[in-house]
Each structure stands twice: as C-alpha cells, then as structure tokens.
Amino acid sequence: MSSNDTKYVQTELNEEEYERFRKLAEEHGLSLKEAGHEAVLEWIERQQKADPKDAAFTVLDDLDNSSLPGTAHTDTRKEDDLVEEWHGNDESFVLPEEPSSNP
C-alpha cells in the first residue's frame, strides 16, 4: 500500500483501557499498531448491517405465505416397519434387521 492509500486514525484511552489493550496485544504477539488495526476491522465487521432482503431472513415469511397445510399429519400405519416389537418402555424394543443389499 502506498503512502497515498494510507489513512490514519487516532484515539485516546485512559490508563486502565491502555493497559488492558497493551496487555492483550502483547499476549497475542501484536504491536499496538497491529492490535489497533485488528480492532478497527472487527468493529467495522460488527457494525455492518445484514441485508434484510437476504433469503436467510425471509425464508420464514416465504413459508408462512406458501400453500403448505396448517398442520402436519402423520400416518402411523406407514411407520410399522420401523419397529417390530415394542412393550411400552424404552428398555424393551427390537429394531428391524438391516435392509438387504440385494434388490
């Protein structure tokens, strides 16, 4: 980066803030300049707002507006093959054998 591309920022810290900052920078093997640069970049990332139109934020609205049924129904008769025998407690049930690899 050329000196024309570089901008400088400056801030003031009280004694306690400065010592905490200095100690953390030292613990991470960074100079104060490097630690300050990292801190500013992290702050910028945290402050940037997400796009509210991003699909990650609208998927629930899309589901609400879709033609899906209001309630889910389960037909337990189709689940009989999952458990051969069940005696009403967690200690006594048998799962079916592995499906055969032969078609």
N, CA, C and O atoms as a GROMACS GRO file, in nm:
protein
  412
    1MET      N    1   0.085  -0.117   0.000
    1MET     CA    2   0.000   0.000   0.000
    1MET      C    3   0.090   0.124   0.000
    1MET      O    4   0.181   0.136   0.082
    2SER      N    5   0.063   0.213  -0.091
    2SER     CA    6   0.144   0.334  -0.096
    2SER      C    7   0.098   0.431   0.012
    2SER      O    8  -0.011   0.419   0.066
    3SER      N    9   0.185   0.528   0.041
    3SER     CA   10   0.151   0.624   0.147
    3SER      C   11   0.029   0.708   0.109
    3SER      O   12  -0.038   0.761   0.198
    4ASN      N   13  -0.002   0.721  -0.021
    4ASN     CA   14  -0.121   0.795  -0.063
    4ASN      C   15  -0.249   0.718  -0.032
    4ASN      O   16  -0.356   0.777  -0.017
    5ASP      N   17  -0.238   0.583  -0.022
    5ASP     CA   18  -0.354   0.499   0.006
    5ASP      C   19  -0.378   0.483   0.156
    5ASP      O   20  -0.484   0.435   0.196
    6THR      N   21  -0.284   0.522   0.238
    6THR     CA   22  -0.292   0.500   0.381
    6THR      C   23  -0.357   0.619   0.451
    6THR      O   24  -0.321   0.734   0.427
    7LYS      N   25  -0.453   0.588   0.537
    7LYS     CA   26  -0.517   0.690   0.620
    7LYS      C   27  -0.488   0.654   0.764
    7LYS      O   28  -0.468   0.536   0.796
    8TYR      N   29  -0.487   0.750   0.850
    8TYR     CA   30  -0.454   0.728   0.990
    8TYR      C   31  -0.572   0.766   1.078
    8TYR      O   32  -0.643   0.862   1.050
    9VAL      N   33  -0.592   0.689   1.183
    9VAL     CA   34  -0.694   0.720   1.284
    9VAL      C   35  -0.624   0.726   1.418
    9VAL      O   36  -0.520   0.663   1.439
   10GLN      N   37  -0.682   0.799   1.507
   10GLN     CA   38  -0.621   0.816   1.640
   10GLN      C   39  -0.732   0.817   1.743
   10GLN      O   40  -0.842   0.864   1.717
   11THR      N   41  -0.702   0.764   1.860
   11THR     CA   42  -0.800   0.766   1.968
   11THR      C   43  -0.728   0.787   2.100
   11THR      O   44  -0.605   0.781   2.107
   12GLU      N   45  -0.804   0.813   2.202
   12GLU     CA   46  -0.748   0.831   2.335
   12GLU      C   47  -0.803   0.722   2.426
   12GLU      O   48  -0.921   0.688   2.419
   13LEU      N   49  -0.718   0.669   2.512
   13LEU     CA   50  -0.757   0.570   2.610
   13LEU      C   51  -0.715   0.619   2.747
   13LEU      O   52  -0.611   0.683   2.762
   14ASN      N   53  -0.796   0.588   2.848
   14ASN     CA   54  -0.750   0.621   2.982
   14ASN      C   55  -0.645   0.518   3.022
   14ASN      O   56  -0.621   0.423   2.948
   15GLU      N   57  -0.583   0.535   3.136
   15GLU     CA   58  -0.473   0.449   3.178
   15GLU      C   59  -0.516   0.301   3.184
   15GLU      O   60  -0.444   0.214   3.136
   16GLU      N   61  -0.632   0.274   3.244
   16GLU     CA   62  -0.678   0.136   3.256
   16GLU      C   63  -0.705   0.074   3.119
   16GLU      O   64  -0.666  -0.040   3.094
   17GLU      N   65  -0.772   0.148   3.030
   17GLU     CA   66  -0.800   0.098   2.896
   17GLU      C   67  -0.671   0.069   2.820
   17GLU      O   68  -0.657  -0.033   2.754
   18TYR      N   69  -0.576   0.163   2.832
   18TYR     CA   70  -0.448   0.147   2.763
   18TYR      C   71  -0.376   0.022   2.811
   18TYR      O   72  -0.324  -0.055   2.730
   19GLU      N   73  -0.372   0.000   2.942
   19GLU     CA   74  -0.302  -0.116   2.997
   19GLU      C   75  -0.369  -0.247   2.954
   19GLU      O   76  -0.300  -0.344   2.921
   20ARG      N   77  -0.501  -0.250   2.954
   20ARG     CA   78  -0.572  -0.369   2.908
   20ARG      C   79  -0.542  -0.396   2.761
   20ARG      O   80  -0.517  -0.510   2.722
   21PHE      N   81  -0.544  -0.290   2.681
   21PHE     CA   82  -0.515  -0.302   2.538
   21PHE      C   83  -0.371  -0.348   2.515
   21PHE      O   84  -0.346  -0.438   2.435
   22ARG      N   85  -0.278  -0.286   2.585
   22ARG     CA   86  -0.137  -0.321   2.571
   22ARG      C   87  -0.112  -0.466   2.609
   22ARG      O   88  -0.039  -0.537   2.540
   23LYS      N   89  -0.173  -0.509   2.719
   23LYS     CA   90  -0.154  -0.645   2.768
   23LYS      C   91  -0.211  -0.747   2.669
   23LYS      O   92  -0.147  -0.848   2.640
   24LEU      N   93  -0.330  -0.721   2.619
   24LEU     CA   94  -0.389  -0.812   2.521
   24LEU      C   95  -0.306  -0.820   2.393
   24LEU      O   96  -0.285  -0.928   2.339
   25ALA      N   97  -0.260  -0.706   2.346
   25ALA     CA   98  -0.176  -0.705   2.226
   25ALA      C   99  -0.051  -0.787   2.250
   25ALA      O  100  -0.012  -0.867   2.165
   26GLU      N  101   0.011  -0.768   2.365
   26GLU     CA  102   0.133  -0.842   2.399
   26GLU      C  103   0.105  -0.992   2.406
   26GLU      O  104   0.183  -1.073   2.355
   27GLU      N  105  -0.006  -1.031   2.469
   27GLU     CA  106  -0.042  -1.172   2.481
   27GLU      C  107  -0.064  -1.238   2.345
   27GLU      O  108  -0.041  -1.358   2.329
   28HIS      N  109  -0.107  -1.159   2.248
   28HIS     CA  110  -0.130  -1.211   2.114
   28HIS      C  111  -0.011  -1.189   2.020
   28HIS      O  112  -0.018  -1.218   1.901
   29GLY      N  113   0.098  -1.138   2.075
   29GLY     CA  114   0.217  -1.118   1.995
   29GLY      C  115   0.204  -1.008   1.892
   29GLY      O  116   0.267  -1.012   1.786
   30LEU      N  117   0.122  -0.908   1.923
   30LEU     CA  118   0.098  -0.798   1.830
   30LEU      C  119   0.152  -0.667   1.885
   30LEU      O  120   0.157  -0.645   2.006
   31SER      N  121   0.193  -0.582   1.794
   31SER     CA  122   0.226  -0.445   1.834
   31SER      C  123   0.095  -0.373   1.861
   31SER      O  124  -0.012  -0.421   1.824
   32LEU      N  125   0.102  -0.257   1.926
   32LEU     CA  126  -0.020  -0.179   1.949
   32LEU      C  127  -0.083  -0.138   1.817
   32LEU      O  128  -0.205  -0.134   1.804
   33LYS      N  129   0.001  -0.107   1.719
   33LYS     CA  130  -0.049  -0.067   1.587
   33LYS      C  131  -0.125  -0.183   1.523
   33LYS      O  132  -0.234  -0.164   1.469
   34GLU      N  133  -0.068  -0.304   1.528
   34GLU     CA  134  -0.134  -0.421   1.469
   34GLU      C  135  -0.265  -0.453   1.541
   34GLU      O  136  -0.366  -0.483   1.478
   35ALA      N  137  -0.261  -0.448   1.674
   35ALA     CA  138  -0.380  -0.477   1.753
   35ALA      C  139  -0.489  -0.373   1.727
   35ALA      O  140  -0.607  -0.408   1.717
   36GLY      N  141  -0.451  -0.248   1.715
   36GLY     CA  142  -0.547  -0.142   1.686
   36GLY      C  143  -0.610  -0.162   1.548
   36GLY      O  144  -0.730  -0.142   1.530
   37HIS      N  145  -0.528  -0.202   1.453
   37HIS     CA  146  -0.577  -0.227   1.317
   37HIS      C  147  -0.679  -0.341   1.319
   37HIS      O  148  -0.786  -0.331   1.259
   38GLU      N  149  -0.645  -0.451   1.388
   38GLU     CA  150  -0.738  -0.564   1.401
   38GLU      C  151  -0.868  -0.521   1.468
   38GLU      O  152  -0.977  -0.558   1.425
   39ALA      N  153  -0.856  -0.441   1.574
   39ALA     CA  154  -0.973  -0.397   1.649
   39ALA      C  155  -1.066  -0.314   1.561
   39ALA      O  156  -1.188  -0.330   1.566
   40VAL      N  157  -1.009  -0.226   1.481
   40VAL     CA  158  -1.091  -0.142   1.392
   40VAL      C  159  -1.161  -0.228   1.288
   40VAL      O  160  -1.280  -0.209   1.262
   41LEU      N  161  -1.089  -0.324   1.228
   41LEU     CA  162  -1.150  -0.411   1.127
   41LEU      C  163  -1.264  -0.495   1.186
   41LEU      O  164  -1.368  -0.511   1.123
   42GLU      N  165  -1.244  -0.547   1.306
   42GLU     CA  166  -1.351  -0.624   1.372
   42GLU      C  167  -1.471  -0.537   1.402
   42GLU      O  168  -1.586  -0.580   1.385
   43TRP      N  169  -1.446  -0.415   1.446
   43TRP     CA  170  -1.556  -0.323   1.476
   43TRP      C  171  -1.636  -0.294   1.350
   43TRP      O  172  -1.759  -0.291   1.353
   44ILE      N  173  -1.567  -0.271   1.238
   44ILE     CA  174  -1.635  -0.244   1.111
   44ILE      C  175  -1.724  -0.362   1.074
   44ILE      O  176  -1.839  -0.343   1.036
   45GLU      N  177  -1.671  -0.483   1.084
   45GLU     CA  178  -1.748  -0.603   1.050
   45GLU      C  179  -1.874  -0.614   1.136
   45GLU      O  180  -1.981  -0.647   1.085
   46ARG      N  181  -1.861  -0.588   1.265
   46ARG     CA  182  -1.977  -0.598   1.356
   46ARG      C  183  -2.081  -0.492   1.326
   46ARG      O  184  -2.200  -0.516   1.344
   47GLN      N  185  -2.038  -0.376   1.280
   47GLN     CA  186  -2.131  -0.266   1.258
   47GLN      C  187  -2.206  -0.275   1.127
   47GLN      O  188  -2.314  -0.218   1.113
   48GLN      N  189  -2.151  -0.348   1.031
   48GLN     CA  190  -2.218  -0.358   0.903
   48GLN      C  191  -2.348  -0.436   0.922
   48GLN      O  192  -2.350  -0.542   0.984
   49LYS      N  193  -2.451  -0.382   0.868
   49LYS     CA  194  -2.583  -0.442   0.885
   49LYS      C  195  -2.608  -0.546   0.776
   49LYS      O  196  -2.564  -0.530   0.662
   50ALA      N  197  -2.678  -0.652   0.813
   50ALA     CA  198  -2.716  -0.754   0.716
   50ALA      C  199  -2.829  -0.701   0.629
   50ALA      O  200  -2.907  -0.617   0.671
   51ASP      N  201  -2.835  -0.750   0.507
   51ASP     CA  202  -2.940  -0.711   0.412
   51ASP      C  203  -3.070  -0.779   0.454
   51ASP      O  204  -3.080  -0.902   0.447
   52PRO      N  205  -3.171  -0.704   0.496
   52PRO     CA  206  -3.296  -0.765   0.542
   52PRO      C  207  -3.370  -0.840   0.433
   52PRO      O  208  -3.460  -0.918   0.463
   53LYS      N  209  -3.333  -0.819   0.307
   53LYS     CA  210  -3.397  -0.891   0.196
   53LYS      C  211  -3.324  -1.021   0.164
   53LYS      O  212  -3.367  -1.095   0.075
   54ASP      N  213  -3.216  -1.048   0.234
   54ASP     CA  214  -3.141  -1.173   0.216
   54ASP      C  215  -3.235  -1.290   0.244
   54ASP      O  216  -3.313  -1.286   0.340
   55ALA      N  217  -3.228  -1.394   0.162
   55ALA     CA  218  -3.317  -1.510   0.177
   55ALA      C  219  -3.308  -1.574   0.315
   55ALA      O  220  -3.404  -1.633   0.363
   56ALA      N  221  -3.193  -1.562   0.379
   56ALA     CA  222  -3.179  -1.620   0.513
   56ALA      C  223  -3.274  -1.555   0.613
   56ALA      O  224  -3.312  -1.617   0.712
   57PHE      N  225  -3.314  -1.431   0.586
   57PHE     CA  226  -3.404  -1.360   0.677
   57PHE      C  227  -3.549  -1.366   0.631
   57PHE      O  228  -3.639  -1.332   0.709
   58THR      N  229  -3.573  -1.406   0.508
   58THR     CA  230  -3.710  -1.407   0.457
   58THR      C  231  -3.769  -1.546   0.442
   58THR      O  232  -3.886  -1.560   0.407
   59VAL      N  233  -3.690  -1.649   0.468
   59VAL     CA  234  -3.738  -1.786   0.446
   59VAL      C  235  -3.862  -1.817   0.530
   59VAL      O  236  -3.953  -1.884   0.481
   60LEU      N  237  -3.869  -1.771   0.653
   60LEU     CA  238  -3.987  -1.798   0.737
   60LEU      C  239  -4.110  -1.727   0.684
   60LEU      O  240  -4.220  -1.781   0.686
   61ASP      N  241  -4.091  -1.604   0.635
   61ASP     CA  242  -4.204  -1.532   0.574
   61ASP      C  243  -4.252  -1.605   0.449
   61ASP      O  244  -4.372  -1.616   0.425
   62ASP      N  245  -4.156  -1.656   0.370
   62ASP     CA  246  -4.192  -1.729   0.249
   62ASP      C  247  -4.271  -1.854   0.284
   62ASP      O  248  -4.368  -1.888   0.215
   63LEU      N  249  -4.231  -1.924   0.391
   63LEU     CA  250  -4.306  -2.043   0.433
   63LEU      C  251  -4.446  -2.007   0.480
   63LEU      O  252  -4.541  -2.078   0.451
   64ASP      N  253  -4.458  -1.897   0.554
   64ASP     CA  254  -4.589  -1.853   0.600
   64ASP      C  255  -4.682  -1.823   0.482
   64ASP      O  256  -4.802  -1.846   0.490
   65ASN      N  257  -4.626  -1.771   0.375
   65ASN     CA  258  -4.705  -1.732   0.259
   65ASN      C  259  -4.727  -1.846   0.160
   65ASN      O  260  -4.799  -1.830   0.061
   66SER      N  261  -4.665  -1.960   0.184
   66SER     CA  262  -4.677  -2.072   0.090
   66SER      C  263  -4.809  -2.145   0.112
   66SER      O  264  -4.883  -2.115   0.206
   67SER      N  265  -4.837  -2.241   0.026
   67SER     CA  266  -4.963  -2.314   0.035
   67SER      C  267  -4.949  -2.443   0.114
   67SER      O  268  -5.025  -2.538   0.092
   68LEU      N  269  -4.856  -2.449   0.206
   68LEU     CA  270  -4.840  -2.568   0.290
   68LEU      C  271  -4.959  -2.579   0.385
   68LEU      O  272  -5.017  -2.478   0.425
   69PRO      N  273  -4.997  -2.704   0.420
   69PRO     CA  274  -5.109  -2.718   0.515
   69PRO      C  275  -5.073  -2.657   0.650
   69PRO      O  276  -4.956  -2.650   0.688
   70GLY      N  277  -5.176  -2.614   0.720
   70GLY     CA  278  -5.154  -2.551   0.850
   70GLY      C  279  -5.105  -2.645   0.957
   70GLY      O  280  -5.038  -2.603   1.051
   71THR      N  281  -5.136  -2.774   0.944
   71THR     CA  282  -5.091  -2.872   1.043
   71THR      C  283  -5.028  -2.990   0.971
   71THR      O  284  -5.061  -3.020   0.856
   72ALA      N  285  -4.940  -3.056   1.039
   72ALA     CA  286  -4.876  -3.175   0.984
   72ALA      C  287  -4.952  -3.298   1.031
   72ALA      O  288  -4.998  -3.303   1.145
   73HIS      N  289  -4.964  -3.397   0.946
   73HIS     CA  290  -5.032  -3.521   0.982
   73HIS      C  291  -4.935  -3.636   0.963
   73HIS      O  292  -4.856  -3.637   0.869
   74THR      N  293  -4.942  -3.732   1.052
   74THR     CA  294  -4.858  -3.850   1.044
   74THR      C  295  -4.947  -3.972   1.038
   74THR      O  296  -5.038  -3.987   1.120
   75ASP      N  297  -4.921  -4.057   0.944
   75ASP     CA  298  -4.994  -4.182   0.934
   75ASP      C  299  -4.906  -4.290   0.995
   75ASP      O  300  -4.814  -4.340   0.930
   76THR      N  301  -4.935  -4.327   1.121
   76THR     CA  302  -4.850  -4.423   1.192
   76THR      C  303  -4.853  -4.561   1.128
   76THR      O  304  -4.762  -4.641   1.150
   77ARG      N  305  -4.954  -4.589   1.049
   77ARG     CA  306  -4.959  -4.719   0.983
   77ARG      C  307  -4.841  -4.736   0.888
   77ARG      O  308  -4.800  -4.849   0.862
   78LYS      N  309  -4.787  -4.629   0.836
   78LYS     CA  310  -4.674  -4.636   0.746
   78LYS      C  311  -4.542  -4.650   0.821
   78LYS      O  312  -4.437  -4.669   0.760
   79GLU      N  313  -4.546  -4.640   0.953
   79GLU     CA  314  -4.424  -4.648   1.032
   79GLU      C  315  -4.407  -4.784   1.100
   79GLU      O  316  -4.311  -4.804   1.175
   80ASP      N  317  -4.498  -4.878   1.074
   80ASP     CA  318  -4.491  -5.008   1.138
   80ASP      C  319  -4.361  -5.081   1.109
   80ASP      O  320  -4.314  -5.158   1.193
   81ASP      N  321  -4.302  -5.059   0.994
   81ASP     CA  322  -4.180  -5.129   0.959
   81ASP      C  323  -4.058  -5.078   1.035
   81ASP      O  324  -3.952  -5.139   1.027
   82LEU      N  325  -4.071  -4.968   1.108
   82LEU     CA  326  -3.957  -4.914   1.182
   82LEU      C  327  -3.928  -4.992   1.310
   82LEU      O  328  -3.812  -5.004   1.350
   83VAL      N  329  -4.030  -5.044   1.372
   83VAL     CA  330  -4.013  -5.116   1.498
   83VAL      C  331  -4.096  -5.244   1.491
   83VAL      O  332  -4.217  -5.239   1.471
   84GLU      N  333  -4.030  -5.357   1.508
   84GLU     CA  334  -4.102  -5.485   1.504
   84GLU      C  335  -4.183  -5.508   1.631
   84GLU      O  336  -4.295  -5.558   1.625
   85GLU      N  337  -4.127  -5.471   1.743
   85GLU     CA  338  -4.193  -5.502   1.869
   85GLU      C  339  -4.161  -5.391   1.970
   85GLU      O  340  -4.047  -5.346   1.980
   86TRP      N  341  -4.263  -5.350   2.044
   86TRP     CA  342  -4.242  -5.250   2.148
   86TRP      C  343  -4.333  -5.282   2.263
   86TRP      O  344  -4.453  -5.303   2.244
   87HIS      N  345  -4.277  -5.286   2.385
   87HIS     CA  346  -4.354  -5.324   2.503
   87HIS      C  347  -4.395  -5.205   2.590
   87HIS      O  348  -4.441  -5.225   2.702
   88GLY      N  349  -4.379  -5.086   2.541
   88GLY     CA  350  -4.426  -4.971   2.616
   88GLY      C  351  -4.322  -4.906   2.705
   88GLY      O  352  -4.356  -4.814   2.780
   89ASN      N  353  -4.198  -4.948   2.700
   89ASN     CA  354  -4.093  -4.878   2.773
   89ASN      C  355  -3.966  -4.877   2.689
   89ASN      O  356  -3.955  -4.952   2.591
   90ASP      N  357  -3.874  -4.794   2.726
   90ASP     CA  358  -3.752  -4.777   2.645
   90ASP      C  359  -3.657  -4.895   2.655
   90ASP      O  360  -3.563  -4.905   2.576
   91GLU      N  361  -3.679  -4.984   2.749
   91GLU     CA  362  -3.585  -5.093   2.770
   91GLU      C  363  -3.615  -5.215   2.686
   91GLU      O  364  -3.531  -5.304   2.675
   92SER      N  365  -3.734  -5.222   2.626
   92SER     CA  366  -3.771  -5.343   2.557
   92SER      C  367  -3.827  -5.312   2.419
   92SER      O  368  -3.948  -5.300   2.403
   93PHE      N  369  -3.741  -5.297   2.323
   93PHE     CA  370  -3.788  -5.284   2.186
   93PHE      C  371  -3.684  -5.345   2.093
   93PHE      O  372  -3.567  -5.355   2.127
   94VAL      N  373  -3.730  -5.385   1.976
   94VAL     CA  374  -3.644  -5.451   1.879
   94VAL      C  375  -3.654  -5.374   1.748
   94VAL      O  376  -3.764  -5.349   1.698
   95LEU      N  377  -3.540  -5.339   1.693
   95LEU     CA  378  -3.539  -5.272   1.563
   95LEU      C  379  -3.531  -5.375   1.453
   95LEU      O  380  -3.475  -5.483   1.474
   96PRO      N  381  -3.585  -5.346   1.337
   96PRO     CA  382  -3.578  -5.442   1.227
   96PRO      C  383  -3.434  -5.464   1.182
   96PRO      O  384  -3.347  -5.381   1.206
   97GLU      N  385  -3.412  -5.575   1.116
   97GLU     CA  386  -3.280  -5.606   1.062
   97GLU      C  387  -3.244  -5.504   0.956
   97GLU      O  388  -3.330  -5.437   0.900
   98GLU      N  389  -3.113  -5.494   0.928
   98GLU     CA  390  -3.066  -5.406   0.821
   98GLU      C  391  -3.133  -5.447   0.690
   98GLU      O  392  -3.148  -5.566   0.665
   99PRO      N  393  -3.172  -5.353   0.607
   99PRO     CA  394  -3.229  -5.390   0.478
   99PRO      C  395  -3.123  -5.466   0.397
   99PRO      O  396  -3.004  -5.436   0.404
  100SER      N  397  -3.168  -5.564   0.324
  100SER     CA  398  -3.071  -5.644   0.246
  100SER      C  399  -3.014  -5.559   0.133
  100SER      O  400  -3.081  -5.470   0.081
  101SER      N  401  -2.893  -5.588   0.097
  101SER     CA  402  -2.829  -5.514  -0.012
  101SER      C  403  -2.871  -5.567  -0.146
  101SER      O  404  -2.839  -5.506  -0.249
  102ASN      N  405  -2.943  -5.682  -0.150
  102ASN     CA  406  -2.993  -5.739  -0.274
  102ASN      C  407  -3.126  -5.676  -0.309
  102ASN      O  408  -3.216  -5.669  -0.225
  103PRO      N  409  -3.141  -5.628  -0.433
  103PRO     CA  410  -3.269  -5.566  -0.471
  103PRO      C  411  -3.382  -5.662  -0.483
  103PRO      O  412  -3.494  -5.622  -0.514
   0.00000   0.00000   0.00000
